[in-house]
Amino acid sequence: QVQLVESGGGLVQPGGSLRLSCAAPGSIFSIYVMGWYRQAPGKQRELVARITRGGSTNYEDSVKGRFTISRDNAKNMVHLQMNSLKPEDTAVYYCSAEWGASNYWGQGTQVTVSS
C-alpha cells in the first residue's frame, strides 16, 4: 500500500497555531495533487486545502486567510500551516494524494482546539 504519513497534530488553545506535515513516496508526490481533508466527529470528511505540483492552491472558505498549504518538491512533503485556530477546526486531518480516479489517504492526525 502507498504510505502517506501525517504528523504535527496536537492540542492547542483557540487562536493558537499548528503545522501539519505529510510525507509521500516520490512517485506519488511528483504527479499527484496533494491536499488536506478533515473529519470531525459525526460529520463527513471535507476538503480543507489542495495544492498542485506547480503550486496552485485552493481552500475551504472557512479556512481562507488562516491556513496555508505548501509543498516541498525536493523532500516530497506537503505542509499545512494553521493559524488563528478555532474550536470548530477540531478534527482528524488526513493527507491526500489524488490523480484522476486514484486517491490515497494517510492514517490521520488529531487536531484539537480547546480552551
Order of alpha helices (4+ residues) and beta strands (2+ residues): beta-beta-beta-alpha-beta-beta-beta-beta-beta-beta-beta-beta
